[in-house]
Amino acid sequence: MSALTADIASTYAGLALGHVRREYPNKLDHVINSAGDIRSPHELHPIFYGSFDWHSCVHAYWLLARLLRRFPELPEATLIRDLFDTQFTERNVVAEVEYLAQQNRGTFERPYGWGWLLMLAGELSRFESAEGIRWSATMRPLASAFVERFRSFLPKATYPIRAGTHFNTAFACVLAFDYAEAVGDAGFASLLREKAQGWYGADRDCQAWEPSGDDFLSSALIEAECMRRALEPAEFNEWLGFFLPRLAQQEPQTLFAPAAVSDRQDGKIAHLDGLNLSRAWCWRMIARTFDSKDPRRASTIVAANNHLHTSLPHVSGDYMGEHWLATFAVLAMEC
């Protein structure tokens, strides 16, 4: 079972530092309301302008925060601290918040970027050092803006989004659950729990028709991970028995077979490495819920390892994967 080590953390920190302020190439999620809105990524987003797109930049910062908190003596620690001091300023946060308030930007980065911004804020809130407390406080207005977006969106979201890409609602809720736990927001956690149960509580006998050609999330497994967080352990075990009733027989087989990646220079096909890593993460989290005598435990642990080892060697090598895959590798190794 692969685990995050100081050496791996140093490698991944180096990767993130190499792209978190790399402005181009850049794929903007940007509604142009007037000619004045035609500006560079750095002008639009003074914090999150690198890493190819806004959400990848956000979770690159999460990655750096996690690595710094876990391994404060990293060789890259000073560079990370200097980066955070430079980027996490009141002025920059105000600009990011003001961007959200503009007309026609209510769905900006919904829900994937929303979840990752809260994941970053939750990670910063876990620091006990004076600098960490300062970074967390500075970023709090931006986190609050996204909590309010969730609070507005969830009551009117009649249906979940089950795609294996950025629009998946279960994945966003998982990240938001992490934030709510980190900051002790019981009311927000209750809202997430209620919505997850309403969306997914009656799901039965998942067929798991996946992967699609550009998935980086398993629609089935991320739903299960979301419900693991939304239910008490006994309730989750009962729900999982209905949702994936043949896990002990390693069915649906598609969930147990790592995805093949034919071209890692193709940004969409490269998503499939992320699918393998995120499946490994979900399998490992789900395996925790089984006792040692449960026949599902061994098969899910094997599935996690197979997925992790298939794509872990490909975290770096081409920018289409390199600007984001380390984040998912750390999720899988740190659970």
C-alpha positions as YAML, in Angstrom:
chain: A
units: angstrom
residues:
- id: 1
  name: MET
  ca: [0.00, 0.00, 0.00]
- id: 2
  name: SER
  ca: [1.61, 3.25, -1.13]
- id: 3
  name: ALA
  ca: [1.84, 6.00, 1.45]
- id: 4
  name: LEU
  ca: [2.90, 9.62, 1.27]
- id: 5
  name: THR
  ca: [6.52, 10.04, 2.33]
- id: 6
  name: ALA
  ca: [8.69, 13.12, 2.79]
- id: 7
  name: ASP
  ca: [10.49, 12.36, -0.48]
- id: 8
  name: ILE
  ca: [7.25, 12.05, -2.44]
- id: 9
  name: ALA
  ca: [5.94, 15.19, -0.77]
- id: 10
  name: SER
  ca: [9.04, 17.07, -1.86]
- id: 11
  name: THR
  ca: [8.63, 15.88, -5.45]
- id: 12
  name: TYR
  ca: [4.97, 16.90, -5.54]
- id: 13
  name: ALA
  ca: [5.70, 20.25, -3.90]
- id: 14
  name: GLY
  ca: [8.24, 20.93, -6.63]
- id: 15
  name: LEU
  ca: [5.67, 20.08, -9.29]
- id: 16
  name: ALA
  ca: [3.04, 22.41, -7.81]
- id: 17
  name: LEU
  ca: [5.49, 25.26, -7.30]
- id: 18
  name: GLY
  ca: [6.43, 24.88, -10.95]
- id: 19
  name: HIS
  ca: [2.91, 25.56, -12.22]
- id: 20
  name: VAL
  ca: [0.91, 27.37, -9.55]
- id: 21
  name: ARG
  ca: [2.03, 30.73, -10.98]
- id: 22
  name: ARG
  ca: [2.45, 29.56, -14.57]
- id: 23
  name: GLU
  ca: [-0.16, 31.73, -16.25]
- id: 24
  name: TYR
  ca: [-0.16, 30.16, -19.72]
- id: 25
  name: PRO
  ca: [-1.56, 28.05, -21.26]
- id: 26
  name: ASN
  ca: [-4.79, 28.96, -19.53]
- id: 27
  name: LYS
  ca: [-8.38, 27.75, -19.87]
- id: 28
  name: LEU
  ca: [-10.66, 30.40, -18.40]
- id: 29
  name: ASP
  ca: [-14.16, 29.90, -17.07]
- id: 30
  name: HIS
  ca: [-15.08, 33.50, -17.75]
- id: 31
  name: VAL
  ca: [-18.32, 35.21, -18.77]
- id: 32
  name: ILE
  ca: [-17.52, 38.43, -20.64]
- id: 33
  name: ASN
  ca: [-20.10, 41.05, -19.69]
- id: 34
  name: SER
  ca: [-18.38, 43.92, -21.51]
- id: 35
  name: ALA
  ca: [-15.21, 44.79, -23.37]
- id: 36
  name: GLY
  ca: [-13.65, 45.73, -20.05]
- id: 37
  name: ASP
  ca: [-13.83, 42.09, -19.00]
- id: 38
  name: ILE
  ca: [-11.30, 41.06, -21.63]
- id: 39
  name: ARG
  ca: [-8.31, 40.80, -19.36]
- id: 40
  name: SER
  ca: [-5.51, 38.37, -18.56]
- id: 41
  name: PRO
  ca: [-5.96, 35.55, -16.04]
- id: 42
  name: HIS
  ca: [-3.63, 37.34, -13.62]
- id: 43
  name: GLU
  ca: [-5.74, 40.48, -13.76]
- id: 44
  name: LEU
  ca: [-8.98, 38.56, -13.28]
- id: 45
  name: HIS
  ca: [-7.71, 36.25, -10.53]
- id: 46
  name: PRO
  ca: [-4.72, 37.65, -8.64]
- id: 47
  name: ILE
  ca: [-4.40, 34.47, -6.54]
- id: 48
  name: PHE
  ca: [-5.62, 31.64, -8.76]
- id: 49
  name: TYR
  ca: [-4.33, 32.44, -12.23]
- id: 50
  name: GLY
  ca: [-1.90, 29.58, -12.81]
- id: 51
  name: SER
  ca: [-2.03, 25.80, -13.26]
- id: 52
  name: PHE
  ca: [-3.95, 25.90, -16.57]
- id: 53
  name: ASP
  ca: [-7.31, 26.76, -14.97]
- id: 54
  name: TRP
  ca: [-8.79, 28.31, -11.84]
- id: 55
  name: HIS
  ca: [-9.83, 25.13, -10.07]
- id: 56
  name: SER
  ca: [-6.52, 23.35, -10.69]
- id: 57
  name: CYS
  ca: [-4.73, 26.38, -9.27]
- id: 58
  name: VAL
  ca: [-6.93, 26.25, -6.18]
- id: 59
  name: HIS
  ca: [-6.18, 22.62, -5.52]
- id: 60
  name: ALA
  ca: [-2.49, 23.15, -6.24]
- id: 61
  name: TYR
  ca: [-2.54, 25.56, -3.30]
- id: 62
  name: TRP
  ca: [-4.41, 22.94, -1.27]
- id: 63
  name: LEU
  ca: [-1.72, 20.42, -2.19]
- id: 64
  name: LEU
  ca: [1.04, 22.77, -1.05]
- id: 65
  name: ALA
  ca: [-0.78, 23.55, 2.18]
- id: 66
  name: ARG
  ca: [-1.31, 19.86, 2.92]
- id: 67
  name: LEU
  ca: [2.31, 19.00, 2.20]
- id: 68
  name: LEU
  ca: [3.60, 21.89, 4.31]
- id: 69
  name: ARG
  ca: [1.38, 20.98, 7.23]
- id: 70
  name: ARG
  ca: [2.31, 17.30, 7.05]
- id: 71
  name: PHE
  ca: [6.02, 17.86, 6.43]
- id: 72
  name: PRO
  ca: [6.96, 21.30, 7.80]
- id: 73
  name: GLU
  ca: [10.67, 20.63, 7.23]
- id: 74
  name: LEU
  ca: [10.30, 20.04, 3.50]
- id: 75
  name: PRO
  ca: [13.17, 21.46, 1.41]
- id: 76
  name: GLU
  ca: [10.46, 23.51, -0.38]
- id: 77
  name: ALA
  ca: [8.90, 24.81, 2.85]
- id: 78
  name: THR
  ca: [10.39, 28.30, 2.64]
- id: 79
  name: LEU
  ca: [9.23, 28.67, -0.97]
- id: 80
  name: ILE
  ca: [5.72, 27.60, 0.00]
- id: 81
  name: ARG
  ca: [5.58, 30.01, 2.92]
- id: 82
  name: ASP
  ca: [6.84, 32.87, 0.77]
- id: 83
  name: LEU
  ca: [4.26, 32.02, -1.90]
- id: 84
  name: PHE
  ca: [1.41, 32.04, 0.61]
- id: 85
  name: ASP
  ca: [2.60, 35.31, 2.15]
- id: 86
  name: THR
  ca: [2.70, 36.89, -1.32]
- id: 87
  name: GLN
  ca: [-0.58, 35.50, -2.64]
- id: 88
  name: PHE
  ca: [-2.84, 35.27, 0.39]
- id: 89
  name: THR
  ca: [-3.30, 38.99, 0.96]
- id: 90
  name: GLU
  ca: [-6.40, 40.97, 1.82]
- id: 91
  name: ARG
  ca: [-6.21, 42.86, -1.47]
- id: 92
  name: ASN
  ca: [-6.01, 39.68, -3.55]
- id: 93
  name: VAL
  ca: [-8.85, 38.03, -1.64]
- id: 94
  name: VAL
  ca: [-11.06, 41.09, -2.13]
- id: 95
  name: ALA
  ca: [-10.42, 40.90, -5.88]
- id: 96
  name: GLU
  ca: [-11.34, 37.20, -5.99]
- id: 97
  name: VAL
  ca: [-14.54, 37.87, -4.01]
- id: 98
  name: GLU
  ca: [-15.46, 40.84, -6.17]
- id: 99
  name: TYR
  ca: [-15.08, 38.72, -9.29]
- id: 100
  name: LEU
  ca: [-17.75, 36.38, -7.96]
- id: 101
  name: ALA
  ca: [-20.19, 39.24, -7.38]
- id: 102
  name: GLN
  ca: [-20.29, 40.34, -11.00]
- id: 103
  name: GLN
  ca: [-23.30, 39.73, -13.22]
- id: 104
  name: ASN
  ca: [-23.64, 36.28, -14.85]
- id: 105
  name: ARG
  ca: [-21.04, 34.65, -12.59]
- id: 106
  name: GLY
  ca: [-23.35, 32.78, -10.25]
- id: 107
  name: THR
  ca: [-22.36, 29.44, -11.76]
- id: 108
  name: PHE
  ca: [-18.63, 30.18, -11.95]
- id: 109
  name: GLU
  ca: [-16.78, 26.93, -11.20]
- id: 110
  name: ARG
  ca: [-19.92, 25.24, -9.84]
- id: 111
  name: PRO
  ca: [-19.56, 22.88, -8.10]
- id: 112
  name: TYR
  ca: [-16.00, 21.55, -8.53]
- id: 113
  name: GLY
  ca: [-14.15, 24.80, -7.91]
- id: 114
  name: TRP
  ca: [-16.46, 25.61, -5.03]
- id: 115
  name: GLY
  ca: [-15.58, 22.36, -3.31]
- id: 116
  name: TRP
  ca: [-11.84, 22.78, -3.83]
- id: 117
  name: LEU
  ca: [-11.82, 26.34, -2.52]
- id: 118
  name: LEU
  ca: [-13.48, 25.10, 0.66]
- id: 119
  name: MET
  ca: [-11.04, 22.19, 0.82]
- id: 120
  name: LEU
  ca: [-8.17, 24.70, 0.72]
- id: 121
  name: ALA
  ca: [-9.80, 26.86, 3.39]
- id: 122
  name: GLY
  ca: [-10.34, 23.80, 5.57]
- id: 123
  name: GLU
  ca: [-6.72, 22.76, 5.21]
- id: 124
  name: LEU
  ca: [-5.49, 26.24, 6.16]
- id: 125
  name: SER
  ca: [-7.74, 26.19, 9.23]
- id: 126
  name: ARG
  ca: [-5.90, 23.10, 10.49]
- id: 127
  name: PHE
  ca: [-2.57, 24.92, 10.84]
- id: 128
  name: GLU
  ca: [-1.63, 25.72, 14.43]
- id: 129
  name: SER
  ca: [1.26, 28.06, 13.62]
- id: 130
  name: ALA
  ca: [0.88, 31.84, 13.68]
- id: 131
  name: GLU
  ca: [1.46, 32.06, 9.94]
- id: 132
  name: GLY
  ca: [-1.11, 29.36, 9.23]
- id: 133
  name: ILE
  ca: [-3.68, 31.10, 11.40]
- id: 134
  name: ARG
  ca: [-2.96, 34.31, 9.49]
- id: 135
  name: TRP
  ca: [-3.36, 32.65, 6.08]
- id: 136
  name: SER
  ca: [-6.61, 31.06, 7.19]
- id: 137
  name: ALA
  ca: [-8.04, 34.33, 8.47]
- id: 138
  name: THR
  ca: [-7.07, 36.16, 5.28]
- id: 139
  name: MET
  ca: [-8.79, 33.57, 3.08]
- id: 140
  name: ARG
  ca: [-11.93, 33.37, 5.23]
- id: 141
  name: PRO
  ca: [-14.02, 35.92, 3.25]
- id: 142
  name: LEU
  ca: [-13.50, 33.91, 0.07]
- id: 143
  name: ALA
  ca: [-14.46, 30.68, 1.83]
- id: 144
  name: SER
  ca: [-17.55, 32.36, 3.24]
- id: 145
  name: ALA
  ca: [-18.56, 33.48, -0.24]
- id: 146
  name: PHE
  ca: [-18.49, 29.89, -1.48]
- id: 147
  name: VAL
  ca: [-20.31, 28.54, 1.58]
- id: 148
  name: GLU
  ca: [-23.07, 30.99, 0.77]
- id: 149
  name: ARG
  ca: [-23.10, 29.75, -2.82]
- id: 150
  name: PHE
  ca: [-23.58, 26.22, -1.60]
- id: 151
  name: ARG
  ca: [-26.32, 27.34, 0.78]
- id: 152
  name: SER
  ca: [-28.15, 29.05, -2.07]
- id: 153
  name: PHE
  ca: [-27.64, 26.31, -4.63]
- id: 154
  name: LEU
  ca: [-28.32, 23.09, -2.70]
- id: 155
  name: PRO
  ca: [-31.99, 23.76, -1.79]
- id: 156
  name: LYS
  ca: [-32.89, 24.35, -5.44]
- id: 157
  name: ALA
  ca: [-30.76, 21.53, -6.87]
- id: 158
  name: THR
  ca: [-33.60, 19.07, -7.39]
- id: 159
  name: TYR
  ca: [-31.39, 16.47, -9.07]
- id: 160
  name: PRO
  ca: [-27.80, 15.41, -8.52]
- id: 161
  name: ILE
  ca: [-25.24, 15.55, -11.32]
- id: 162
  name: ARG
  ca: [-23.68, 12.13, -11.79]
- id: 163
  name: ALA
  ca: [-21.03, 12.93, -14.41]
- id: 164
  name: GLY
  ca: [-17.50, 11.67, -13.94]
- id: 165
  name: THR
  ca: [-16.09, 15.16, -14.42]
- id: 166
  name: HIS
  ca: [-16.14, 18.61, -12.81]
- id: 167
  name: PHE
  ca: [-19.92, 18.84, -12.55]
- id: 168
  name: ASN
  ca: [-20.31, 15.88, -10.20]
- id: 169
  name: THR
  ca: [-22.25, 16.99, -7.13]
- id: 170
  name: ALA
  ca: [-21.21, 14.12, -4.86]
- id: 171
  name: PHE
  ca: [-17.52, 15.02, -5.19]
- id: 172
  name: ALA
  ca: [-18.18, 18.67, -4.38]
- id: 173
  name: CYS
  ca: [-20.16, 17.65, -1.32]
- id: 174
  name: VAL
  ca: [-17.34, 15.37, -0.14]
- id: 175
  name: LEU
  ca: [-14.92, 18.30, -0.25]
- id: 176
  name: ALA
  ca: [-17.45, 20.57, 1.43]
- id: 177
  name: PHE
  ca: [-17.97, 17.97, 4.18]
- id: 178
  name: ASP
  ca: [-14.21, 18.10, 4.83]
- id: 179
  name: TYR
  ca: [-14.36, 21.89, 5.19]
- id: 180
  name: ALA
  ca: [-17.39, 21.80, 7.49]
- id: 181
  name: GLU
  ca: [-15.62, 19.31, 9.74]
- id: 182
  name: ALA
  ca: [-12.38, 21.29, 9.76]
- id: 183
  name: VAL
  ca: [-14.00, 24.58, 10.77]
- id: 184
  name: GLY
  ca: [-16.74, 23.10, 12.95]
- id: 185
  name: ASP
  ca: [-19.67, 24.37, 10.88]
- id: 186
  name: ALA
  ca: [-22.38, 21.97, 12.06]
- id: 187
  name: GLY
  ca: [-25.15, 23.81, 10.24]
- id: 188
  name: PHE
  ca: [-23.41, 23.57, 6.88]
- id: 189
  name: ALA
  ca: [-22.62, 19.89, 7.50]
- id: 190
  name: SER
  ca: [-26.29, 19.26, 8.27]
- id: 191
  name: LEU
  ca: [-27.33, 20.90, 4.99]
- id: 192
  name: LEU
  ca: [-24.86, 18.76, 3.04]
- id: 193
  name: ARG
  ca: [-25.98, 15.62, 4.85]
- id: 194
  name: GLU
  ca: [-29.65, 16.29, 4.18]
- id: 195
  name: LYS
  ca: [-29.02, 16.97, 0.49]
- id: 196
  name: ALA
  ca: [-26.83, 13.91, -0.02]
- id: 197
  name: GLN
  ca: [-29.44, 11.67, 1.57]
- id: 198
  name: GLY
  ca: [-32.18, 13.23, -0.55]
- id: 199
  name: TRP
  ca: [-30.21, 12.83, -3.77]
- id: 200
  name: TYR
  ca: [-28.76, 9.37, -3.27]
- id: 201
  name: GLY
  ca: [-30.57, 7.67, -0.38]
- id: 202
  name: ALA
  ca: [-32.94, 5.62, -2.55]
- id: 203
  name: ASP
  ca: [-30.32, 4.52, -5.12]
- id: 204
  name: ARG
  ca: [-30.24, 0.77, -5.68]
- id: 205
  name: ASP
  ca: [-28.16, -1.76, -7.65]
- id: 206
  name: CYS
  ca: [-25.76, 0.64, -9.37]
- id: 207
  name: GLN
  ca: [-24.77, -0.65, -12.81]
- id: 208
  name: ALA
  ca: [-21.59, 1.46, -12.96]
- id: 209
  name: TRP
  ca: [-21.52, 2.08, -16.69]
- id: 210
  name: GLU
  ca: [-18.11, 3.67, -16.53]
- id: 211
  name: PRO
  ca: [-15.63, 4.92, -17.39]
- id: 212
  name: SER
  ca: [-16.52, 7.40, -20.05]
- id: 213
  name: GLY
  ca: [-13.67, 8.66, -22.18]
- id: 214
  name: ASP
  ca: [-12.75, 11.69, -20.09]
- id: 215
  name: ASP
  ca: [-13.83, 10.72, -16.57]
- id: 216
  name: PHE
  ca: [-11.58, 11.52, -13.65]
- id: 217
  name: LEU
  ca: [-14.21, 10.57, -11.06]
- id: 218
  name: SER
  ca: [-16.13, 7.35, -10.61]
- id: 219
  name: SER
  ca: [-19.78, 8.33, -10.50]
- id: 220
  name: ALA
  ca: [-20.51, 5.20, -8.47]
- id: 221
  name: LEU
  ca: [-17.66, 5.30, -5.98]
- id: 222
  name: ILE
  ca: [-17.73, 9.02, -5.29]
- id: 223
  name: GLU
  ca: [-21.45, 8.71, -4.56]
- id: 224
  name: ALA
  ca: [-20.63, 5.95, -2.09]
- id: 225
  name: GLU
  ca: [-17.93, 8.09, -0.49]
- id: 226
  name: CYS
  ca: [-20.36, 10.98, -0.22]
- id: 227
  name: MET
  ca: [-22.93, 8.77, 1.50]
- id: 228
  name: ARG
  ca: [-20.26, 7.39, 3.82]
- id: 229
  name: ARG
  ca: [-19.88, 10.91, 5.13]
- id: 230
  name: ALA
  ca: [-23.61, 11.63, 5.17]
- id: 231
  name: LEU
  ca: [-24.69, 8.53, 7.13]
- id: 232
  name: GLU
  ca: [-23.86, 6.87, 10.40]
- id: 233
  name: PRO
  ca: [-21.66, 3.76, 9.94]
- id: 234
  name: ALA
  ca: [-24.46, 1.21, 10.35]
- id: 235
  name: GLU
  ca: [-26.71, 3.20, 8.04]
- id: 236
  name: PHE
  ca: [-23.98, 3.45, 5.44]
- id: 237
  name: ASN
  ca: [-23.30, -0.28, 5.54]
- id: 238
  name: GLU
  ca: [-26.97, -0.97, 4.93]
- id: 239
  name: TRP
  ca: [-27.16, 1.61, 2.13]
- id: 240
  name: LEU
  ca: [-24.03, 0.27, 0.44]
- id: 241
  name: GLY
  ca: [-25.48, -3.23, 0.51]
- id: 242
  name: PHE
  ca: [-28.38, -1.97, -1.58]
- id: 243
  name: PHE
  ca: [-26.34, 0.33, -3.81]
- id: 244
  name: LEU
  ca: [-23.51, -2.10, -4.67]
- id: 245
  name: PRO
  ca: [-24.93, -5.46, -3.61]
- id: 246
  name: ARG
  ca: [-22.32, -7.65, -5.32]
- id: 247
  name: LEU
  ca: [-19.06, -6.13, -4.13]
- id: 248
  name: ALA
  ca: [-17.98, -9.41, -2.57]
- id: 249
  name: GLN
  ca: [-18.13, -10.94, -6.06]
- id: 250
  name: GLN
  ca: [-16.16, -7.96, -7.45]
- id: 251
  name: GLU
  ca: [-19.13, -6.70, -9.43]
- id: 252
  name: PRO
  ca: [-19.72, -4.43, -11.25]
- id: 253
  name: GLN
  ca: [-16.42, -5.53, -12.75]
- id: 254
  name: THR
  ca: [-15.83, -2.13, -14.33]
- id: 255
  name: LEU
  ca: [-15.20, -0.63, -10.89]
- id: 256
  name: PHE
  ca: [-12.40, -3.09, -10.18]
- id: 257
  name: ALA
  ca: [-10.48, -2.68, -13.46]
- id: 258
  name: PRO
  ca: [-8.16, 0.35, -13.75]
- id: 259
  name: ALA
  ca: [-8.80, 2.53, -16.78]
- id: 260
  name: ALA
  ca: [-6.37, 2.37, -19.71]
- id: 261
  name: VAL
  ca: [-4.84, 5.70, -20.76]
- id: 262
  name: SER
  ca: [-3.97, 5.72, -24.45]
- id: 263
  name: ASP
  ca: [-2.51, 9.24, -24.80]
- id: 264
  name: ARG
  ca: [-1.28, 11.27, -21.85]
- id: 265
  name: GLN
  ca: [-0.67, 14.33, -24.01]
- id: 266
  name: ASP
  ca: [-4.41, 14.54, -24.68]
- id: 267
  name: GLY
  ca: [-5.82, 16.57, -21.80]
- id: 268
  name: LYS
  ca: [-9.18, 14.78, -21.78]
- id: 269
  name: ILE
  ca: [-7.82, 11.25, -22.11]
- id: 270
  name: ALA
  ca: [-5.29, 12.08, -19.39]
- id: 271
  name: HIS
  ca: [-8.30, 12.49, -17.08]
- id: 272
  name: LEU
  ca: [-8.35, 8.70, -16.85]
- id: 273
  name: ASP
  ca: [-5.19, 8.71, -14.73]
- id: 274
  name: GLY
  ca: [-7.15, 10.91, -12.35]
- id: 275
  name: LEU
  ca: [-9.97, 8.39, -12.42]
- id: 276
  name: ASN
  ca: [-7.62, 5.65, -11.31]
- id: 277
  name: LEU
  ca: [-6.26, 7.80, -8.49]
- id: 278
  name: SER
  ca: [-9.66, 9.00, -7.30]
- id: 279
  name: ARG
  ca: [-11.03, 5.45, -7.42]
- id: 280
  name: ALA
  ca: [-8.09, 4.33, -5.29]
- id: 281
  name: TRP
  ca: [-8.98, 7.05, -2.79]
- id: 282
  name: CYS
  ca: [-12.65, 6.03, -2.69]
- id: 283
  name: TRP
  ca: [-11.89, 2.31, -2.44]
- id: 284
  name: ARG
  ca: [-9.53, 2.91, 0.47]
- id: 285
  name: MET
  ca: [-12.07, 5.06, 2.31]
- id: 286
  name: ILE
  ca: [-14.87, 2.55, 1.75]
- id: 287
  name: ALA
  ca: [-12.64, -0.37, 2.83]
- id: 288
  name: ARG
  ca: [-12.31, 1.26, 6.25]
- id: 289
  name: THR
  ca: [-15.98, 0.62, 6.92]
- id: 290
  name: PHE
  ca: [-15.67, -3.17, 6.64]
- id: 291
  name: ASP
  ca: [-14.53, -5.32, 9.53]
- id: 292
  name: SER
  ca: [-11.72, -7.81, 9.02]
- id: 293
  name: LYS
  ca: [-14.11, -10.72, 8.38]
- id: 294
  name: ASP
  ca: [-16.12, -8.92, 5.71]
- id: 295
  name: PRO
  ca: [-15.34, -10.51, 2.30]
- id: 296
  name: ARG
  ca: [-15.66, -7.09, 0.68]
- id: 297
  name: ARG
  ca: [-12.68, -5.70, 2.55]
- id: 298
  name: ALA
  ca: [-9.93, -7.67, 0.80]
- id: 299
  name: SER
  ca: [-11.30, -7.11, -2.69]
- id: 300
  name: THR
  ca: [-11.70, -3.37, -2.20]
- id: 301
  name: ILE
  ca: [-8.17, -3.01, -0.83]
- id: 302
  name: VAL
  ca: [-6.79, -4.93, -3.81]
- id: 303
  name: ALA
  ca: [-8.80, -2.72, -6.16]
- id: 304
  name: ALA
  ca: [-7.42, 0.39, -4.47]
- id: 305
  name: ASN
  ca: [-3.85, -0.81, -4.85]
- id: 306
  name: ASN
  ca: [-4.32, -1.81, -8.49]
- id: 307
  name: HIS
  ca: [-5.73, 1.59, -9.40]
- id: 308
  name: LEU
  ca: [-3.09, 3.50, -7.45]
- id: 309
  name: HIS
  ca: [-0.16, 1.61, -8.91]
- id: 310
  name: THR
  ca: [-1.51, 1.92, -12.45]
- id: 311
  name: SER
  ca: [-1.42, 5.72, -12.51]
- id: 312
  name: LEU
  ca: [0.93, 6.80, -9.71]
- id: 313
  name: PRO
  ca: [3.97, 6.57, -12.06]
- id: 314
  name: HIS
  ca: [2.30, 9.06, -14.43]
- id: 315
  name: VAL
  ca: [1.68, 11.99, -12.09]
- id: 316
  name: SER
  ca: [4.41, 13.92, -13.91]
- id: 317
  name: GLY
  ca: [5.69, 13.85, -17.47]
- id: 318
  name: ASP
  ca: [3.23, 15.93, -19.46]
- id: 319
  name: TYR
  ca: [1.67, 19.22, -18.42]
- id: 320
  name: MET
  ca: [-1.87, 18.01, -19.25]
- id: 321
  name: GLY
  ca: [-1.62, 15.70, -16.25]
- id: 322
  name: GLU
  ca: [1.17, 17.31, -14.31]
- id: 323
  name: HIS
  ca: [-0.81, 20.43, -13.44]
- id: 324
  name: TRP
  ca: [-3.33, 18.47, -11.34]
- id: 325
  name: LEU
  ca: [-2.67, 14.76, -10.86]
- id: 326
  name: ALA
  ca: [-0.46, 15.11, -7.78]
- id: 327
  name: THR
  ca: [-3.47, 16.41, -5.89]
- id: 328
  name: PHE
  ca: [-5.40, 13.23, -6.56]
- id: 329
  name: ALA
  ca: [-2.38, 11.10, -5.78]
- id: 330
  name: VAL
  ca: [-2.14, 12.71, -2.34]
- id: 331
  name: LEU
  ca: [-5.87, 12.16, -1.72]
- id: 332
  name: ALA
  ca: [-5.34, 8.47, -2.45]
- id: 333
  name: MET
  ca: [-2.21, 8.12, -0.34]
- id: 334
  name: GLU
  ca: [-3.34, 10.20, 2.63]
- id: 335
  name: CYS
  ca: [-6.71, 8.58, 3.33]
...
